[in-house]
Amino acid sequence: MNPTTTRSALVVRGGWEGHRPVEATDLFLPFLHALGFSTRIEDSPAIYADTGYLATVDLVVQCVTMSRIEADQLAGLRSAVAAGTGLAGWHGGIADSYRDSSDYLHLIGGQFACHPGRPPHESVEGEANNFVPYTVNIRPAAADHPIVAGLADFDLVTEQYWVLSDDYVDVLATTTQKVRPGDPWHREVTSPAVWTRRWGRGRIFVATPGHSLDVLGHPSVRTIIERGMLWASR
């Protein structure tokens, strides 16, 4: 172990391969190592059931889209976060994980509902049909938060997450789904795009942008995720 290491991070990755869980998390490993984190990588949430080990972890970075989590694994994760282990992630790797677990949703505070694609008259073949231009708006009330301080609103062309959330999330940035011809909704819908959540002594960070490696490489997205991991860490 590097003698300068002061904190430990557990990276849990897997689930739907379309979100490139290995390549996506690999983007952030050098950042964690440079700040003195030791890292352990697991390819399923099974490690969450090891409560003794999890108690030693300062930060969990999760990138597991959909998939399943067993009761003892979720209980271990919830207990660890409540005791002070940080939990961080982006896009479907945290906001669309373990769809059949209401207790996981309760922990995270927000869940992917859909990503409305292009309107029918602009439709194209393949996943690009889900890529739409939209803006991530930094909330003025959160402008001095360390995760988004100094950042301005920014534009992306990728999946725009429509999120179902509760009032216990602290929203740092939002995105607004417009009403377009043919849409079944009748007014604009604003969803959290970046949020935090306190859980016992632990901290949770979620950013919804991050469908692909190029989005994760966007300067504002990458800055938010890097800062979010540090904020969440014990």
Backbone bond lengths (Angstrom), bond angles and torsions (degrees), N, CA, C in turn:
res aa  C-N    CA-C-N  psi(-1)  N-CA   C-N-CA  omega(-1)  CA-C   N-CA-C  phi
1 M - - - 1.458 - - 1.522 109.80 -
2 N 1.314 115.76 139.39 1.457 120.86 176.52 1.525 109.56 -59.10
3 P 1.344 118.68 128.12 1.458 120.07 -176.46 1.513 113.88 -63.36
4 T 1.354 118.03 -16.49 1.453 120.26 178.62 1.529 112.39 -88.27
5 T 1.331 116.66 -3.10 1.449 120.11 -178.11 1.524 110.40 -65.50
6 T 1.322 115.40 129.15 1.459 120.11 179.77 1.512 112.66 -121.79
7 R 1.326 118.36 -17.80 1.452 121.35 -177.49 1.531 110.46 -136.18
8 S 1.316 115.49 159.17 1.459 120.28 -179.63 1.517 109.91 -120.24
9 A 1.322 115.90 140.32 1.456 122.39 177.90 1.524 109.24 -124.10
10 L 1.311 115.72 135.77 1.456 123.16 174.33 1.525 107.54 -107.07
11 V 1.318 117.08 122.46 1.453 122.36 177.51 1.526 108.25 -104.75
12 V 1.317 115.89 117.36 1.465 121.38 179.84 1.521 107.11 -112.57
13 R 1.324 115.99 119.25 1.458 119.60 -173.91 1.525 110.80 -138.39
14 G 1.333 115.21 150.22 1.451 119.90 -179.00 1.515 110.31 156.01
15 G 1.342 115.21 -151.75 1.450 119.56 -177.56 1.511 111.95 74.79
16 W 1.340 115.63 -149.48 1.461 121.55 -175.64 1.515 111.10 -59.48
17 E 1.339 116.08 125.78 1.458 120.79 -175.07 1.522 113.67 -72.61
18 G 1.336 117.26 -16.26 1.458 120.14 -178.89 1.514 113.94 -60.73
19 H 1.335 116.41 -22.31 1.464 119.54 177.73 1.530 112.56 -92.43
20 R 1.318 116.43 8.83 1.472 121.78 174.13 1.529 111.34 50.23
21 P 1.341 117.85 57.72 1.465 119.14 -173.25 1.525 114.83 -59.59
22 V 1.324 117.86 -34.24 1.465 119.89 179.91 1.524 110.31 -71.44
23 E 1.332 116.13 -53.18 1.461 119.84 -177.61 1.533 111.09 -64.19
24 A 1.325 116.84 -37.78 1.466 120.12 -177.72 1.525 111.22 -66.01
25 T 1.319 117.08 -46.66 1.461 118.76 -179.90 1.524 111.31 -70.75
26 D 1.344 116.75 -31.70 1.467 119.41 177.32 1.531 111.65 -60.04
27 L 1.325 117.50 -27.64 1.460 120.41 179.21 1.529 111.87 -60.50
28 F 1.342 116.59 -30.24 1.457 120.06 -171.66 1.531 113.38 -103.56
29 L 1.329 117.40 -6.11 1.462 119.29 179.22 1.531 112.75 -62.59
30 P 1.336 119.70 -44.08 1.474 118.16 178.57 1.522 112.56 -60.04
31 F 1.317 117.48 -36.03 1.463 121.30 178.02 1.524 110.21 -61.57
32 L 1.333 116.79 -46.65 1.462 119.97 -179.85 1.526 111.10 -65.65
33 H 1.324 116.42 -42.60 1.462 119.49 -179.83 1.526 111.23 -63.20
34 A 1.330 116.83 -39.26 1.461 120.42 -179.08 1.521 111.96 -64.00
35 L 1.323 116.34 -25.13 1.459 120.69 179.76 1.527 112.30 -95.85
36 G 1.330 116.25 10.10 1.450 119.60 172.88 1.507 115.57 90.80
37 F 1.333 118.48 11.00 1.463 120.19 175.90 1.526 109.89 -80.22
38 S 1.317 115.69 135.40 1.460 119.27 162.39 1.529 106.37 -85.12
39 T 1.330 117.04 148.12 1.459 119.26 -176.92 1.521 111.16 -127.67
40 R 1.302 114.02 143.22 1.465 122.19 172.61 1.519 106.59 -125.03
41 I 1.320 117.56 136.57 1.459 122.14 -176.41 1.524 109.42 -115.80
42 E 1.329 115.71 130.88 1.459 122.16 176.89 1.523 108.74 -128.42
43 D 1.344 116.29 149.39 1.457 119.83 -175.28 1.526 113.28 -103.79
44 S 1.322 117.34 16.82 1.460 121.09 175.36 1.519 108.72 -162.07
45 P 1.344 117.66 164.39 1.460 120.04 178.16 1.522 113.67 -77.03
46 A 1.328 118.80 6.35 1.465 120.79 -179.36 1.525 111.63 -56.56
47 I 1.316 117.22 -31.54 1.461 121.56 -178.17 1.525 111.70 -62.69
48 Y 1.327 117.18 -24.03 1.463 119.86 -178.48 1.529 112.19 -63.29
49 A 1.316 116.95 -21.71 1.470 119.85 179.43 1.526 112.02 -76.18
50 D 1.326 117.65 -13.06 1.470 122.02 178.53 1.527 107.80 -85.26
51 T 1.310 116.26 82.10 1.465 120.60 -172.32 1.524 112.42 -66.95
52 G 1.330 116.66 -31.05 1.458 119.18 177.97 1.511 111.34 -63.43
53 Y 1.337 115.92 -45.35 1.459 119.19 178.37 1.524 111.02 -67.57
54 L 1.318 116.62 -44.22 1.453 119.83 -175.28 1.536 111.80 -61.28
55 A 1.305 116.57 -28.48 1.462 119.81 178.72 1.527 111.84 -65.43
56 T 1.336 117.16 -19.40 1.467 120.86 179.98 1.528 112.47 -92.26
57 V 1.318 117.37 -4.81 1.461 122.21 -173.96 1.528 109.88 -90.27
58 D 1.318 115.77 132.25 1.469 120.68 178.61 1.520 112.32 -88.23
59 L 1.325 116.98 -29.42 1.462 120.85 -176.22 1.516 109.92 -147.66
60 V 1.335 116.15 130.59 1.460 122.46 169.47 1.522 107.42 -105.59
61 V 1.329 116.39 123.82 1.461 122.18 172.35 1.520 106.56 -106.53
62 Q 1.321 116.34 113.72 1.463 119.86 -174.88 1.519 110.67 -109.99
63 C 1.336 115.78 133.50 1.459 122.90 174.14 1.526 107.19 -138.40
64 V 1.323 116.22 75.05 1.469 123.28 -178.14 1.519 107.89 -130.93
65 T 1.319 117.03 101.78 1.456 121.12 -179.39 1.518 110.14 -85.97
66 M 1.329 114.85 133.12 1.468 122.20 -178.21 1.520 109.06 56.83
67 S 1.322 119.46 -125.73 1.456 122.59 179.93 1.533 110.13 67.39
68 R 1.329 116.47 -169.46 1.465 122.53 -179.27 1.519 109.32 -133.36
69 I 1.323 115.21 154.77 1.451 120.91 175.18 1.518 108.08 -131.85
70 E 1.327 116.75 134.40 1.459 121.13 -179.82 1.527 109.96 -81.64
71 A 1.321 114.81 160.66 1.467 120.23 -174.13 1.526 111.97 -59.26
72 D 1.354 117.32 -42.48 1.466 118.60 -178.66 1.527 111.64 -70.23
73 Q 1.332 116.51 -30.92 1.465 119.76 177.74 1.527 110.80 -67.71
74 L 1.325 116.81 -45.15 1.451 120.17 179.69 1.522 111.13 -66.96
75 A 1.317 116.49 -39.82 1.474 119.59 178.07 1.526 110.13 -60.82
76 G 1.331 116.85 -39.53 1.457 120.14 178.89 1.514 112.07 -66.10
77 L 1.335 116.83 -40.95 1.456 120.32 179.03 1.522 111.01 -66.08
78 R 1.316 116.99 -46.72 1.463 120.11 -179.12 1.530 111.09 -61.65
79 S 1.312 116.30 -42.06 1.465 119.75 -179.64 1.524 111.19 -65.74
80 A 1.330 116.33 -41.10 1.466 119.96 -179.40 1.519 110.77 -64.13
81 V 1.332 117.42 -44.16 1.458 120.13 179.38 1.525 110.27 -63.94
82 A 1.312 116.85 -43.54 1.459 119.74 179.08 1.520 111.93 -60.80
83 A 1.337 116.48 -28.51 1.461 120.99 -179.93 1.523 113.16 -87.08
84 G 1.349 117.57 -6.14 1.453 119.21 174.66 1.511 116.86 127.68
85 T 1.332 118.51 -7.52 1.461 120.10 176.29 1.515 109.59 -70.82
86 G 1.332 117.32 130.51 1.458 120.82 178.51 1.513 111.56 -79.22
87 L 1.345 116.02 153.37 1.457 122.16 178.72 1.525 108.04 -133.74
88 A 1.333 116.57 127.74 1.462 120.86 -176.55 1.518 110.34 -141.41
89 G 1.325 115.19 151.39 1.457 119.17 176.46 1.505 111.55 -176.76
90 W 1.323 115.20 179.72 1.458 120.69 -177.07 1.513 109.65 -140.35
91 H 1.318 114.82 154.42 1.465 124.71 170.65 1.543 110.50 51.33
92 G 1.315 116.41 -143.13 1.457 119.93 -176.67 1.505 114.47 -66.92
93 G 1.345 116.98 -15.25 1.456 120.46 -178.96 1.501 114.06 -68.53
94 I 1.344 117.03 -14.52 1.460 120.10 176.15 1.527 111.44 -134.58
95 A 1.352 117.38 -31.71 1.453 120.87 -176.74 1.523 113.16 -93.64
96 D 1.328 117.43 -5.17 1.463 121.40 175.56 1.522 109.91 -133.81
97 S 1.318 115.56 40.33 1.462 121.35 178.77 1.532 110.10 -100.46
98 Y 1.345 115.45 144.40 1.466 121.38 167.37 1.533 111.42 52.24
99 R 1.320 115.11 59.35 1.462 121.16 -173.15 1.530 113.96 -59.01
100 D 1.328 117.05 -24.36 1.465 118.87 -176.91 1.524 113.01 -90.11
101 S 1.332 118.06 10.79 1.466 121.23 -176.74 1.522 110.81 -115.45
102 S 1.325 116.32 104.78 1.462 119.53 177.31 1.526 111.12 -68.40
103 D 1.332 118.12 -29.58 1.462 119.99 178.99 1.526 111.69 -68.72
104 Y 1.332 116.95 -32.36 1.465 118.99 174.49 1.523 110.08 -67.02
105 L 1.322 116.44 -44.04 1.459 120.11 177.25 1.524 110.80 -58.25
106 H 1.310 116.54 -40.52 1.467 120.47 178.66 1.519 110.79 -61.94
107 L 1.314 117.30 -37.79 1.466 121.04 178.74 1.522 111.42 -66.00
108 I 1.327 117.60 -44.28 1.461 122.26 -172.93 1.526 111.85 -81.00
109 G 1.315 116.89 -37.21 1.458 120.78 175.98 1.510 115.75 89.42
110 G 1.315 118.23 -6.68 1.458 121.85 178.18 1.512 109.53 -157.00
111 Q 1.328 116.11 145.52 1.465 120.04 -175.93 1.522 110.46 -139.19
112 F 1.315 115.65 138.07 1.461 122.01 172.45 1.521 110.15 -54.34
113 A 1.334 115.36 130.36 1.462 120.32 173.77 1.524 110.63 -106.55
114 C 1.353 116.27 -45.35 1.461 120.62 177.86 1.528 108.69 -169.12
115 H 1.318 115.50 171.19 1.461 120.13 169.51 1.528 106.64 -132.53
116 P 1.327 116.56 90.94 1.464 119.21 -177.77 1.522 111.41 -53.43
117 G 1.313 115.36 130.65 1.452 120.19 -177.35 1.514 112.48 -86.22
118 R 1.299 115.00 -163.16 1.456 120.23 179.82 1.524 110.47 -65.55
119 P 1.315 117.76 151.21 1.465 119.13 174.88 1.524 110.29 -62.54
120 P 1.331 117.32 155.46 1.473 119.93 -172.87 1.524 114.30 -53.20
121 H 1.314 118.46 -37.41 1.469 119.74 -176.39 1.526 112.32 -73.96
122 E 1.377 116.81 -7.52 1.466 120.50 177.63 1.529 111.94 -115.17
123 S 1.306 117.72 9.85 1.459 120.76 -172.25 1.528 111.94 -65.34
124 V 1.346 114.11 147.76 1.458 121.95 176.95 1.513 107.98 -134.54
125 E 1.312 116.59 170.80 1.454 121.02 -179.98 1.529 110.68 -80.12
126 G 1.331 115.96 149.57 1.457 121.64 172.25 1.515 113.97 81.94
127 E 1.341 114.82 -171.19 1.456 119.97 -174.12 1.519 112.83 -66.97
128 A 1.331 117.16 -19.69 1.458 119.73 178.24 1.518 111.70 -60.80
129 N 1.322 117.14 -19.20 1.464 119.61 177.46 1.529 111.56 -65.56
130 N 1.325 116.70 -19.13 1.465 121.19 178.57 1.524 112.93 -91.26
131 F 1.324 116.91 -3.49 1.464 120.29 -176.46 1.526 109.11 -92.48
132 V 1.308 115.87 117.97 1.460 121.80 -178.39 1.528 109.18 -129.21
133 P 1.324 117.67 151.68 1.466 119.41 175.92 1.527 110.37 -76.95
134 Y 1.316 116.40 133.59 1.456 119.84 176.42 1.523 109.61 -155.41
135 T 1.317 114.68 168.38 1.458 121.39 -177.26 1.517 110.23 -114.34
136 V 1.316 116.33 137.17 1.461 121.93 168.79 1.530 106.77 -96.27
137 N 1.320 115.57 119.44 1.458 122.15 -176.17 1.518 110.58 -103.07
138 I 1.327 116.31 119.05 1.459 120.83 174.74 1.529 108.20 -72.37
139 R 1.307 117.39 127.56 1.463 119.85 -179.09 1.526 109.53 -69.73
140 P 1.316 118.18 128.50 1.468 119.98 178.84 1.525 112.80 -55.10
141 A 1.335 116.91 -36.01 1.458 119.99 -179.15 1.520 112.35 -68.30
142 A 1.346 117.17 -17.29 1.462 121.43 -178.38 1.522 112.08 -108.61
143 A 1.326 117.62 8.86 1.465 121.10 -170.52 1.519 113.43 -62.03
144 D 1.332 117.98 -22.94 1.463 119.52 179.66 1.522 112.42 -98.39
145 H 1.328 117.74 6.09 1.466 120.00 177.15 1.520 108.80 -67.83
146 P 1.331 118.92 139.03 1.469 120.13 -175.59 1.522 114.94 -59.89
147 I 1.309 118.34 -20.99 1.467 119.30 179.89 1.522 111.88 -75.89
148 V 1.323 117.63 -33.25 1.468 120.14 -175.16 1.527 113.39 -119.91
149 A 1.323 117.98 2.60 1.468 120.97 -177.06 1.528 111.17 -54.74
150 G 1.314 116.25 132.06 1.459 121.16 177.14 1.513 114.92 82.39
151 L 1.323 118.50 -4.57 1.461 121.24 -179.18 1.524 110.27 -94.28
152 A 1.319 115.92 144.43 1.459 122.09 176.19 1.529 109.34 -101.93
153 D 1.332 116.25 167.80 1.457 120.36 172.25 1.529 109.14 -53.58
154 F 1.337 116.44 147.89 1.465 118.54 179.83 1.517 110.34 -143.02
155 D 1.319 115.04 156.80 1.464 122.41 -175.35 1.523 110.66 -106.86
156 L 1.324 114.95 144.03 1.458 122.28 176.55 1.525 109.20 -133.83
157 V 1.320 115.82 158.90 1.462 122.26 168.17 1.514 106.31 -125.98
158 T 1.316 115.90 96.96 1.457 122.30 -175.80 1.522 107.52 -168.88
159 E 1.313 118.14 -167.32 1.461 120.24 176.82 1.527 110.51 -66.24
160 Q 1.313 115.68 131.16 1.456 121.59 177.02 1.527 107.72 -103.90
161 Y 1.323 116.11 110.70 1.462 119.91 -174.95 1.526 111.78 -77.10
162 W 1.320 114.54 126.55 1.460 123.46 166.74 1.524 104.73 -91.56
163 V 1.331 116.97 117.45 1.461 122.14 -170.29 1.527 110.46 -115.99
164 L 1.314 115.95 137.64 1.466 122.31 169.84 1.518 107.30 -96.53
165 S 1.329 117.00 124.98 1.464 119.63 -174.02 1.518 110.56 -140.56
166 D 1.340 115.55 170.12 1.457 119.90 176.92 1.523 110.20 -112.69
167 D 1.317 115.89 179.04 1.462 121.16 -172.88 1.522 112.50 -83.96
168 Y 1.328 117.61 -0.23 1.457 120.14 -179.97 1.530 112.22 -93.39
169 V 1.314 117.98 4.40 1.464 119.79 173.46 1.529 108.94 -89.51
170 D 1.313 116.46 142.91 1.458 122.39 174.81 1.525 107.31 -98.30
171 V 1.311 115.90 106.03 1.457 122.02 -171.29 1.522 110.09 -85.33
172 L 1.337 115.88 123.86 1.459 121.99 178.99 1.523 112.01 -98.43
173 A 1.328 117.18 -28.95 1.468 121.58 179.78 1.514 108.64 -149.93
174 T 1.316 115.57 152.96 1.461 121.58 -178.10 1.524 110.29 -130.43
175 T 1.316 115.34 169.11 1.452 121.70 169.46 1.521 107.66 -142.49
176 T 1.316 116.54 144.05 1.459 121.14 -174.04 1.518 110.87 -115.02
177 Q 1.321 114.54 123.02 1.457 121.59 175.85 1.527 108.99 -81.86
178 K 1.307 116.08 119.69 1.456 120.84 -179.74 1.528 111.04 -75.57
179 V 1.319 115.82 166.38 1.460 121.89 172.27 1.517 108.03 -100.62
180 R 1.324 115.57 120.92 1.456 120.63 -176.87 1.526 109.76 -116.95
181 P 1.305 119.00 159.49 1.459 120.25 177.17 1.527 110.90 -53.25
182 G 1.319 116.29 128.60 1.455 121.35 179.91 1.508 115.39 93.50
183 D 1.354 118.20 -11.99 1.466 120.16 177.81 1.530 110.01 -72.27
184 P 1.333 118.47 141.40 1.461 120.40 -179.05 1.524 113.67 -79.54
185 W 1.336 119.29 -12.97 1.462 120.67 177.20 1.528 108.94 -89.14
186 H 1.336 115.89 154.47 1.464 120.56 -168.59 1.522 113.88 -114.15
187 R 1.309 118.37 -0.11 1.458 120.99 173.91 1.519 108.54 -148.83
188 E 1.324 115.99 161.42 1.450 120.51 179.89 1.526 110.75 -61.35
189 V 1.317 115.85 147.47 1.463 121.82 -179.67 1.524 108.35 -123.41
190 T 1.329 116.21 121.01 1.462 121.34 178.51 1.521 109.66 -101.23
191 S 1.331 115.63 126.93 1.461 122.17 -179.81 1.520 110.07 -117.91
192 P 1.336 117.95 151.66 1.462 119.15 171.44 1.517 110.31 -65.33
193 A 1.331 116.03 135.97 1.462 121.74 176.00 1.520 111.55 -107.87
194 V 1.329 116.32 -26.93 1.464 122.61 175.09 1.523 106.49 -140.53
195 W 1.333 116.01 128.04 1.462 117.60 177.48 1.513 111.44 -147.32
196 T 1.329 113.88 163.06 1.459 121.66 173.87 1.514 108.29 -125.66
197 R 1.319 114.80 166.10 1.464 120.30 -177.92 1.524 107.58 -154.95
198 R 1.296 117.38 132.92 1.465 121.74 174.53 1.526 108.01 -94.12
199 W 1.327 115.62 134.05 1.471 120.08 -178.73 1.517 107.62 -136.44
200 G 1.328 118.02 102.21 1.445 120.47 -173.39 1.526 108.71 61.35
201 R 1.333 115.96 -125.79 1.459 120.22 176.87 1.529 112.16 -92.50
202 G 1.329 116.73 2.21 1.460 120.64 -176.31 1.516 113.43 -100.41
203 R 1.320 114.76 167.37 1.452 122.90 -179.86 1.524 109.57 -126.98
204 I 1.332 115.35 141.46 1.462 122.27 179.75 1.526 108.41 -122.62
205 F 1.323 116.73 136.57 1.461 122.82 178.05 1.518 109.29 -127.38
206 V 1.336 116.43 134.52 1.461 122.09 179.31 1.527 109.32 -136.35
207 A 1.336 116.87 132.94 1.463 122.97 169.52 1.523 107.45 -124.78
208 T 1.331 117.68 130.32 1.465 118.31 -177.75 1.530 113.94 -83.06
209 P 1.348 122.26 -26.97 1.469 118.25 173.56 1.535 110.57 -66.61
210 G 1.328 116.53 148.84 1.462 119.19 177.39 1.511 113.96 141.04
211 H 1.338 117.49 24.32 1.458 120.04 -177.72 1.521 112.52 -62.20
212 S 1.325 116.54 -36.25 1.466 120.28 -173.48 1.519 110.01 -136.13
213 L 1.324 115.12 168.47 1.457 119.80 -176.50 1.515 112.07 -64.44
214 D 1.346 117.37 -33.78 1.458 118.31 179.81 1.520 111.07 -68.42
215 V 1.327 117.72 -34.63 1.468 119.94 176.83 1.526 109.75 -68.22
216 L 1.312 116.93 -41.63 1.472 119.70 178.05 1.523 111.16 -63.79
217 G 1.323 117.07 -24.93 1.452 120.80 178.16 1.513 114.09 -84.41
218 H 1.319 117.90 -7.59 1.467 120.18 177.20 1.526 107.98 -60.03
219 P 1.324 118.76 132.81 1.472 119.95 -173.23 1.524 114.27 -54.47
220 S 1.319 118.34 -42.56 1.464 119.60 -178.80 1.530 111.42 -71.51
221 V 1.337 116.65 -40.75 1.467 119.68 179.14 1.518 110.16 -62.93
222 R 1.320 116.14 -47.50 1.467 119.01 -178.53 1.526 111.24 -63.76
223 T 1.328 117.30 -41.29 1.462 120.44 178.43 1.514 111.14 -61.17
224 I 1.322 117.09 -43.91 1.461 121.17 -179.38 1.526 110.48 -62.89
225 I 1.331 117.25 -43.62 1.466 119.86 -178.96 1.526 110.84 -67.01
226 E 1.308 117.19 -44.17 1.473 119.33 179.61 1.526 110.67 -62.09
227 R 1.308 116.34 -46.46 1.471 119.22 177.99 1.524 110.96 -64.75
228 G 1.334 116.57 -37.29 1.456 119.85 -179.45 1.517 112.96 -63.99
229 M 1.334 116.24 -39.94 1.461 119.27 176.86 1.520 110.92 -61.85
230 L 1.331 116.21 -43.86 1.464 119.32 179.74 1.511 111.79 -65.49
231 W 1.338 116.54 -40.52 1.458 120.06 178.71 1.520 111.15 -61.27
232 A 1.329 116.03 -41.27 1.470 120.07 -175.93 1.530 112.15 -73.63
233 S 1.319 117.76 -30.60 1.457 120.61 -174.22 1.523 112.59 -59.51
234 R 1.322 115.40 144.87 1.458 120.99 177.55 1.522 110.31 -55.12
